[in-house]
Amino acid sequence: MGSRQGDVGLGQPWQPSHLLLLIPVALIVVITAADIATGPNIILSPLLVVAPTLTAWFAGPWTTAGIGALAMAGEAVSSWRTGMQSSRNAIVEVIAIAVITSLIVFLCAVRDRHARQMARVRSVAEAAQQVLMWPLPSRLGPLRLACVYLASEEEAEIGGDLYAAARTGSAARVMIGDVRGKGLPALGEAALLLGAFREAAHQQASLPDLAASLERSMTRYLADFEPEGEAGERFVTALLVEITDGEPLVRMTSCGHPAPLLLGPDNTVHVPRLHPGPPLGVGVTDPDNHVVDVLPFGPEDTLVLYTDGVIEARDHNGVFYPFAERAAQWTDHPPEALLHQIERDLLAHTGGRLGDDVALLAIRRAHIPHPDHQLQRVQRYTPAPAAGSCGT
């Protein structure tokens, strides 16, 4: 909120909130009239300070100052009508209203300045999010996608969690990752990895080759920018996913990242056992260190990728969020509605306070272009490294 809605200026269109000004004005009129009616024996005029105090709740400093001046005028009228305009009490009361109004106006101005600063911070954070985390399409080939990002730092909008998707021929490749650390300090690694993935996803023939290419990019970056005191402590866990249009399968390579949830249309939730490789940024560039796990992924199945901010979220009693159990309630929901339910339930579990950044990505296969392709329940698949693949 950059400017207060209660400030009324020349040429400014009337807003419904301006009706609230009638409340402090009415209070001034009623208190002044009551003070005159009760005479000098009962003094009500000090209550006039309520008017500028109430105005500061919904208006800006200039409007608050105007109401304060009106309150002082009400005190002067009351003193004149009761014949006490020259008394010490009347003078002190006018000065007191002026001093209190000045203090309220000052605090109101500080509040509005802080609000403008927060608005600028929010706009910068939103711009950074749009640059780094490109909005994912709702459809990618036969896949339907939805995503949610919750930053743990207030007003940050973005932190160390990341996701990206790319269409490569007749397949889709998706990445979700989690930079060690959280919030704004993790943005450098997040930006580097997102850019590397968007380029390498179209160049590498297999997921292990893609992981090795991302590792080389991270290694070069850390060699130049990693602080001396943090050598070996900056890394990223990531999950690489490949879904081919004509196969009811999903291929995954885990670089130290948690396994996703596989939701079936019959309200089943499966947590696959992956063969995790080393995280990105630790200097392991050999594709043979990364394994491809293959799972069945048929029509109406939903894959939910997430970062550890979800499963490590706790309530006020320290109980972890039961992610798989809660997700089982909404397996029949489309991706966007599914993530909406999970987000709302997660925030309710934690009381709205997250200890770490959270990223969620839901992928549902709407159909298979070749329905005659039989479902292959392959538990593990390790392709040979593609010859002639190039790195970034």
DONUMAR-405817 format. One record per residue (C-alpha): y negated, z negated, x negated. Coordinates in steps of 0.25 Angstrom, whole numbers, plus 5000, padded with zeros to 4 digits. Layout:
REM residues N
<gunu py="Y" pz="Z" px="X"/>
...
REM end
This chain:
REM residues 392
<gunu py="5000" pz="5000" px="5000"/>
<gunu py="4988" pz="5005" px="4992"/>
<gunu py="4977" pz="5001" px="5002"/>
<gunu py="4977" pz="4991" px="5013"/>
<gunu py="4977" pz="4996" px="5027"/>
<gunu py="4967" pz="4986" px="5032"/>
<gunu py="4955" pz="4992" px="5025"/>
<gunu py="4946" pz="4999" px="5034"/>
<gunu py="4936" pz="5009" px="5028"/>
<gunu py="4927" pz="5020" px="5033"/>
<gunu py="4935" pz="5033" px="5036"/>
<gunu py="4948" pz="5025" px="5035"/>
<gunu py="4957" pz="5028" px="5048"/>
<gunu py="4960" pz="5017" px="5057"/>
<gunu py="4973" pz="5011" px="5055"/>
<gunu py="4981" pz="5002" px="5064"/>
<gunu py="4981" pz="4990" px="5054"/>
<gunu py="4966" pz="4990" px="5056"/>
<gunu py="4968" pz="4983" px="5069"/>
<gunu py="4972" pz="4971" px="5061"/>
<gunu py="4958" pz="4969" px="5058"/>
<gunu py="4955" pz="4965" px="5072"/>
<gunu py="4963" pz="4952" px="5069"/>
<gunu py="4954" pz="4946" px="5058"/>
<gunu py="4942" pz="4951" px="5066"/>
<gunu py="4947" pz="4944" px="5078"/>
<gunu py="4950" pz="4931" px="5071"/>
<gunu py="4935" pz="4931" px="5065"/>
<gunu py="4930" pz="4933" px="5079"/>
<gunu py="4939" pz="4922" px="5086"/>
<gunu py="4937" pz="4912" px="5075"/>
<gunu py="4922" pz="4914" px="5074"/>
<gunu py="4921" pz="4913" px="5090"/>
<gunu py="4930" pz="4900" px="5090"/>
<gunu py="4921" pz="4894" px="5079"/>
<gunu py="4908" pz="4896" px="5087"/>
<gunu py="4915" pz="4891" px="5099"/>
<gunu py="4920" pz="4878" px="5093"/>
<gunu py="4906" pz="4875" px="5087"/>
<gunu py="4904" pz="4867" px="5074"/>
<gunu py="4914" pz="4856" px="5077"/>
<gunu py="4926" pz="4866" px="5075"/>
<gunu py="4925" pz="4875" px="5063"/>
<gunu py="4934" pz="4888" px="5064"/>
<gunu py="4927" pz="4897" px="5055"/>
<gunu py="4935" pz="4895" px="5043"/>
<gunu py="4946" pz="4901" px="5050"/>
<gunu py="4939" pz="4915" px="5048"/>
<gunu py="4945" pz="4916" px="5034"/>
<gunu py="4958" pz="4920" px="5041"/>
<gunu py="4952" pz="4933" px="5045"/>
<gunu py="4951" pz="4939" px="5031"/>
<gunu py="4964" pz="4932" px="5027"/>
<gunu py="4971" pz="4940" px="5038"/>
<gunu py="4964" pz="4953" px="5035"/>
<gunu py="4969" pz="4953" px="5021"/>
<gunu py="4983" pz="4954" px="5026"/>
<gunu py="4982" pz="4968" px="5031"/>
<gunu py="4969" pz="4973" px="5025"/>
<gunu py="4962" pz="4976" px="5012"/>
<gunu py="4951" pz="4968" px="5005"/>
<gunu py="4939" pz="4975" px="5011"/>
<gunu py="4944" pz="4973" px="5025"/>
<gunu py="4947" pz="4959" px="5022"/>
<gunu py="4933" pz="4957" px="5016"/>
<gunu py="4927" pz="4962" px="5029"/>
<gunu py="4935" pz="4953" px="5037"/>
<gunu py="4931" pz="4941" px="5028"/>
<gunu py="4916" pz="4945" px="5030"/>
<gunu py="4918" pz="4945" px="5045"/>
<gunu py="4924" pz="4931" px="5044"/>
<gunu py="4912" pz="4926" px="5036"/>
<gunu py="4903" pz="4933" px="5047"/>
<gunu py="4911" pz="4925" px="5058"/>
<gunu py="4909" pz="4912" px="5050"/>
<gunu py="4894" pz="4915" px="5049"/>
<gunu py="4893" pz="4918" px="5064"/>
<gunu py="4901" pz="4906" px="5068"/>
<gunu py="4892" pz="4897" px="5059"/>
<gunu py="4879" pz="4903" px="5065"/>
<gunu py="4884" pz="4901" px="5080"/>
<gunu py="4887" pz="4887" px="5077"/>
<gunu py="4874" pz="4884" px="5070"/>
<gunu py="4881" pz="4881" px="5056"/>
<gunu py="4877" pz="4893" px="5049"/>
<gunu py="4870" pz="4885" px="5038"/>
<gunu py="4880" pz="4874" px="5037"/>
<gunu py="4888" pz="4871" px="5024"/>
<gunu py="4901" pz="4873" px="5031"/>
<gunu py="4897" pz="4887" px="5037"/>
<gunu py="4893" pz="4892" px="5023"/>
<gunu py="4906" pz="4887" px="5016"/>
<gunu py="4914" pz="4893" px="5027"/>
<gunu py="4908" pz="4907" px="5025"/>
<gunu py="4909" pz="4906" px="5010"/>
<gunu py="4924" pz="4901" px="5011"/>
<gunu py="4927" pz="4913" px="5020"/>
<gunu py="4920" pz="4922" px="5010"/>
<gunu py="4928" pz="4916" px="4998"/>
<gunu py="4941" pz="4917" px="5005"/>
<gunu py="4939" pz="4931" px="5010"/>
<gunu py="4935" pz="4935" px="4996"/>
<gunu py="4948" pz="4929" px="4990"/>
<gunu py="4956" pz="4936" px="5001"/>
<gunu py="4949" pz="4950" px="4998"/>
<gunu py="4952" pz="4948" px="4983"/>
<gunu py="4967" pz="4945" px="4986"/>
<gunu py="4967" pz="4957" px="4996"/>
<gunu py="4962" pz="4966" px="4985"/>
<gunu py="4972" pz="4961" px="4975"/>
<gunu py="4983" pz="4964" px="4985"/>
<gunu py="4979" pz="4978" px="4988"/>
<gunu py="4977" pz="4981" px="4973"/>
<gunu py="4991" pz="4976" px="4971"/>
<gunu py="4996" pz="4984" px="4983"/>
<gunu py="4990" pz="4997" px="4977"/>
<gunu py="4996" pz="4994" px="4964"/>
<gunu py="5010" pz="4993" px="4971"/>
<gunu py="5008" pz="5005" px="4978"/>
<gunu py="5005" pz="5013" px="4965"/>
<gunu py="5017" pz="5007" px="4959"/>
<gunu py="5025" pz="5011" px="4971"/>
<gunu py="5020" pz="5025" px="4970"/>
<gunu py="5023" pz="5026" px="4955"/>
<gunu py="5037" pz="5021" px="4958"/>
<gunu py="5039" pz="5030" px="4969"/>
<gunu py="5035" pz="5042" px="4960"/>
<gunu py="5044" pz="5038" px="4949"/>
<gunu py="5055" pz="5037" px="4959"/>
<gunu py="5053" pz="5051" px="4964"/>
<gunu py="5052" pz="5056" px="4950"/>
<gunu py="5064" pz="5049" px="4944"/>
<gunu py="5073" pz="5048" px="4957"/>
<gunu py="5072" pz="5061" px="4963"/>
<gunu py="5076" pz="5060" px="4978"/>
<gunu py="5090" pz="5064" px="4980"/>
<gunu py="5093" pz="5075" px="4991"/>
<gunu py="5099" pz="5070" px="5003"/>
<gunu py="5110" pz="5081" px="5001"/>
<gunu py="5116" pz="5087" px="4989"/>
<gunu py="5126" pz="5098" px="4992"/>
<gunu py="5136" pz="5091" px="5001"/>
<gunu py="5131" pz="5077" px="4998"/>
<gunu py="5122" pz="5068" px="5005"/>
<gunu py="5114" pz="5059" px="4997"/>
<gunu py="5105" pz="5046" px="4998"/>
<gunu py="5099" pz="5037" px="4988"/>
<gunu py="5092" pz="5023" px="4988"/>
<gunu py="5084" pz="5017" px="4977"/>
<gunu py="5080" pz="5003" px="4976"/>
<gunu py="5072" pz="4998" px="4964"/>
<gunu py="5073" pz="4983" px="4961"/>
<gunu py="5059" pz="4982" px="4956"/>
<gunu py="5048" pz="4981" px="4967"/>
<gunu py="5040" pz="4994" px="4968"/>
<gunu py="5048" pz="5001" px="4957"/>
<gunu py="5055" pz="5010" px="4967"/>
<gunu py="5064" pz="5015" px="4955"/>
<gunu py="5071" pz="5008" px="4944"/>
<gunu py="5083" pz="5010" px="4935"/>
<gunu py="5093" pz="5016" px="4945"/>
<gunu py="5094" pz="5031" px="4947"/>
<gunu py="5101" pz="5042" px="4954"/>
<gunu py="5100" pz="5057" px="4954"/>
<gunu py="5108" pz="5069" px="4960"/>
<gunu py="5110" pz="5083" px="4956"/>
<gunu py="5116" pz="5096" px="4962"/>
<gunu py="5124" pz="5103" px="4952"/>
<gunu py="5131" pz="5116" px="4958"/>
<gunu py="5141" pz="5112" px="4968"/>
<gunu py="5140" pz="5097" px="4964"/>
<gunu py="5131" pz="5085" px="4965"/>
<gunu py="5129" pz="5075" px="4954"/>
<gunu py="5123" pz="5062" px="4956"/>
<gunu py="5119" pz="5050" px="4947"/>
<gunu py="5116" pz="5036" px="4950"/>
<gunu py="5112" pz="5027" px="4938"/>
<gunu py="5107" pz="5013" px="4935"/>
<gunu py="5098" pz="5011" px="4922"/>
<gunu py="5100" pz="4997" px="4915"/>
<gunu py="5088" pz="4989" px="4920"/>
<gunu py="5080" pz="4991" px="4933"/>
<gunu py="5067" pz="4995" px="4938"/>
<gunu py="5056" pz="5002" px="4931"/>
<gunu py="5061" pz="5000" px="4916"/>
<gunu py="5073" pz="5008" px="4919"/>
<gunu py="5066" pz="5020" px="4924"/>
<gunu py="5067" pz="5027" px="4910"/>
<gunu py="5082" pz="5028" px="4910"/>
<gunu py="5082" pz="5031" px="4924"/>
<gunu py="5073" pz="5043" px="4923"/>
<gunu py="5080" pz="5048" px="4910"/>
<gunu py="5094" pz="5048" px="4917"/>
<gunu py="5089" pz="5055" px="4930"/>
<gunu py="5083" pz="5066" px="4922"/>
<gunu py="5095" pz="5068" px="4913"/>
<gunu py="5104" pz="5068" px="4925"/>
<gunu py="5096" pz="5078" px="4933"/>
<gunu py="5097" pz="5088" px="4921"/>
<gunu py="5112" pz="5085" px="4916"/>
<gunu py="5118" pz="5085" px="4930"/>
<gunu py="5117" pz="5100" px="4930"/>
<gunu py="5122" pz="5102" px="4916"/>
<gunu py="5134" pz="5093" px="4914"/>
<gunu py="5147" pz="5098" px="4919"/>
<gunu py="5154" pz="5084" px="4921"/>
<gunu py="5149" pz="5070" px="4924"/>
<gunu py="5154" pz="5065" px="4911"/>
<gunu py="5145" pz="5075" px="4904"/>
<gunu py="5134" pz="5072" px="4913"/>
<gunu py="5135" pz="5057" px="4909"/>
<gunu py="5135" pz="5061" px="4895"/>
<gunu py="5123" pz="5069" px="4896"/>
<gunu py="5115" pz="5058" px="4903"/>
<gunu py="5120" pz="5048" px="4892"/>
<gunu py="5114" pz="5057" px="4882"/>
<gunu py="5101" pz="5058" px="4889"/>
<gunu py="5101" pz="5043" px="4890"/>
<gunu py="5104" pz="5041" px="4876"/>
<gunu py="5093" pz="5050" px="4871"/>
<gunu py="5083" pz="5042" px="4880"/>
<gunu py="5087" pz="5029" px="4876"/>
<gunu py="5086" pz="5033" px="4861"/>
<gunu py="5072" pz="5036" px="4863"/>
<gunu py="5067" pz="5025" px="4873"/>
<gunu py="5077" pz="5014" px="4873"/>
<gunu py="5069" pz="5001" px="4868"/>
<gunu py="5075" pz="4995" px="4855"/>
<gunu py="5078" pz="4982" px="4862"/>
<gunu py="5087" pz="4989" px="4872"/>
<gunu py="5096" pz="4998" px="4864"/>
<gunu py="5109" pz="5000" px="4872"/>
<gunu py="5104" pz="4993" px="4884"/>
<gunu py="5098" pz="5004" px="4892"/>
<gunu py="5108" pz="5012" px="4900"/>
<gunu py="5111" pz="5018" px="4913"/>
<gunu py="5123" pz="5017" px="4922"/>
<gunu py="5126" pz="5030" px="4930"/>
<gunu py="5135" pz="5036" px="4940"/>
<gunu py="5137" pz="5051" px="4940"/>
<gunu py="5142" pz="5058" px="4952"/>
<gunu py="5147" pz="5072" px="4955"/>
<gunu py="5151" pz="5077" px="4968"/>
<gunu py="5155" pz="5092" px="4969"/>
<gunu py="5153" pz="5099" px="4983"/>
<gunu py="5167" pz="5104" px="4985"/>
<gunu py="5175" pz="5092" px="4980"/>
<gunu py="5177" pz="5079" px="4988"/>
<gunu py="5175" pz="5071" px="4975"/>
<gunu py="5165" pz="5064" px="4968"/>
<gunu py="5165" pz="5063" px="4953"/>
<gunu py="5158" pz="5051" px="4946"/>
<gunu py="5155" pz="5046" px="4932"/>
<gunu py="5150" pz="5032" px="4930"/>
<gunu py="5142" pz="5028" px="4918"/>
<gunu py="5143" pz="5013" px="4920"/>
<gunu py="5138" pz="5014" px="4935"/>
<gunu py="5145" pz="5008" px="4947"/>
<gunu py="5154" pz="5016" px="4955"/>
<gunu py="5149" pz="5021" px="4969"/>
<gunu py="5154" pz="5018" px="4983"/>
<gunu py="5162" pz="5029" px="4990"/>
<gunu py="5160" pz="5027" px="5005"/>
<gunu py="5170" pz="5034" px="5014"/>
<gunu py="5167" pz="5039" px="5028"/>
<gunu py="5178" pz="5029" px="5033"/>
<gunu py="5170" pz="5017" px="5029"/>
<gunu py="5177" pz="5015" px="5015"/>
<gunu py="5170" pz="5012" px="5002"/>
<gunu py="5176" pz="5015" px="4989"/>
<gunu py="5171" pz="5010" px="4975"/>
<gunu py="5177" pz="5019" px="4965"/>
<gunu py="5182" pz="5015" px="4952"/>
<gunu py="5174" pz="5023" px="4941"/>
<gunu py="5176" pz="5024" px="4926"/>
<gunu py="5163" pz="5020" px="4921"/>
<gunu py="5157" pz="5026" px="4908"/>
<gunu py="5146" pz="5020" px="4900"/>
<gunu py="5132" pz="5020" px="4905"/>
<gunu py="5122" pz="5030" px="4901"/>
<gunu py="5113" pz="5026" px="4889"/>
<gunu py="5124" pz="5019" px="4881"/>
<gunu py="5126" pz="5032" px="4872"/>
<gunu py="5140" pz="5036" px="4877"/>
<gunu py="5138" pz="5052" px="4878"/>
<gunu py="5153" pz="5056" px="4878"/>
<gunu py="5157" pz="5062" px="4892"/>
<gunu py="5171" pz="5057" px="4890"/>
<gunu py="5165" pz="5042" px="4892"/>
<gunu py="5162" pz="5046" px="4907"/>
<gunu py="5173" pz="5048" px="4917"/>
<gunu py="5172" pz="5055" px="4930"/>
<gunu py="5178" pz="5048" px="4942"/>
<gunu py="5182" pz="5056" px="4954"/>
<gunu py="5182" pz="5051" px="4968"/>
<gunu py="5185" pz="5058" px="4982"/>
<gunu py="5172" pz="5060" px="4989"/>
<gunu py="5174" pz="5067" px="5002"/>
<gunu py="5165" pz="5071" px="5014"/>
<gunu py="5157" pz="5059" px="5020"/>
<gunu py="5160" pz="5050" px="5008"/>
<gunu py="5148" pz="5043" px="5002"/>
<gunu py="5146" pz="5039" px="4988"/>
<gunu py="5136" pz="5028" px="4985"/>
<gunu py="5131" pz="5027" px="4971"/>
<gunu py="5123" pz="5015" px="4968"/>
<gunu py="5117" pz="5006" px="4956"/>
<gunu py="5121" pz="4992" px="4953"/>
<gunu py="5109" pz="4987" px="4960"/>
<gunu py="5117" pz="4988" px="4973"/>
<gunu py="5130" pz="4981" px="4969"/>
<gunu py="5122" pz="4970" px="4961"/>
<gunu py="5112" pz="4967" px="4972"/>
<gunu py="5113" pz="4952" px="4976"/>
<gunu py="5109" pz="4944" px="4988"/>
<gunu py="5102" pz="4931" px="4987"/>
<gunu py="5116" pz="4924" px="4985"/>
<gunu py="5119" pz="4933" px="4973"/>
<gunu py="5130" pz="4941" px="4981"/>
<gunu py="5131" pz="4956" px="4977"/>
<gunu py="5128" pz="4967" px="4987"/>
<gunu py="5142" pz="4971" px="4993"/>
<gunu py="5139" pz="4986" px="4991"/>
<gunu py="5152" pz="4992" px="4995"/>
<gunu py="5155" pz="4983" px="5006"/>
<gunu py="5141" pz="4986" px="5012"/>
<gunu py="5142" pz="5001" px="5010"/>
<gunu py="5155" pz="5001" px="5018"/>
<gunu py="5147" pz="4998" px="5031"/>
<gunu py="5139" pz="5012" px="5030"/>
<gunu py="5149" pz="5022" px="5024"/>
<gunu py="5147" pz="5031" px="5037"/>
<gunu py="5132" pz="5031" px="5034"/>
<gunu py="5125" pz="5044" px="5028"/>
<gunu py="5120" pz="5041" px="5014"/>
<gunu py="5106" pz="5038" px="5017"/>
<gunu py="5109" pz="5028" px="5028"/>
<gunu py="5120" pz="5022" px="5019"/>
<gunu py="5110" pz="5019" px="5008"/>
<gunu py="5100" pz="5014" px="5018"/>
<gunu py="5110" pz="5004" px="5023"/>
<gunu py="5114" pz="5000" px="5009"/>
<gunu py="5100" pz="4998" px="5005"/>
<gunu py="5096" pz="4990" px="5016"/>
<gunu py="5109" pz="4981" px="5015"/>
<gunu py="5107" pz="4980" px="5000"/>
<gunu py="5092" pz="4975" px="5002"/>
<gunu py="5097" pz="4965" px="5012"/>
<gunu py="5107" pz="4960" px="5003"/>
<gunu py="5097" pz="4957" px="4992"/>
<gunu py="5086" pz="4953" px="5000"/>
<gunu py="5078" pz="4965" px="4996"/>
<gunu py="5078" pz="4961" px="4981"/>
<gunu py="5086" pz="4970" px="4972"/>
<gunu py="5090" pz="4965" px="4958"/>
<gunu py="5092" pz="4979" px="4953"/>
<gunu py="5088" pz="4994" px="4956"/>
<gunu py="5097" pz="5000" px="4967"/>
<gunu py="5101" pz="5015" px="4968"/>
<gunu py="5110" pz="5020" px="4979"/>
<gunu py="5115" pz="5034" px="4981"/>
<gunu py="5124" pz="5039" px="4993"/>
<gunu py="5131" pz="5052" px="4992"/>
<gunu py="5139" pz="5058" px="5004"/>
<gunu py="5147" pz="5070" px="5004"/>
<gunu py="5144" pz="5077" px="5017"/>
<gunu py="5155" pz="5088" px="5016"/>
<gunu py="5163" pz="5096" px="5006"/>
<gunu py="5160" pz="5111" px="5005"/>
<gunu py="5175" pz="5114" px="5003"/>
<gunu py="5182" pz="5106" px="5013"/>
<gunu py="5196" pz="5112" px="5009"/>
<gunu py="5194" pz="5104" px="4996"/>
<gunu py="5204" pz="5092" px="4997"/>
<gunu py="5200" pz="5078" px="4994"/>
<gunu py="5204" pz="5075" px="4980"/>
<gunu py="5206" pz="5060" px="4977"/>
<gunu py="5204" pz="5060" px="4962"/>
<gunu py="5202" pz="5046" px="4956"/>
<gunu py="5197" pz="5051" px="4942"/>
<gunu py="5193" pz="5064" px="4936"/>
<gunu py="5189" pz="5066" px="4922"/>
<gunu py="5184" pz="5081" px="4919"/>
<gunu py="5184" pz="5086" px="4905"/>
<gunu py="5170" pz="5087" px="4899"/>
<gunu py="5164" pz="5100" px="4902"/>
<gunu py="5163" pz="5110" px="4891"/>
<gunu py="5149" pz="5115" px="4887"/>
<gunu py="5141" pz="5104" px="4895"/>
<gunu py="5127" pz="5101" px="4890"/>
<gunu py="5120" pz="5088" px="4889"/>
<gunu py="5106" pz="5085" px="4892"/>
REM end
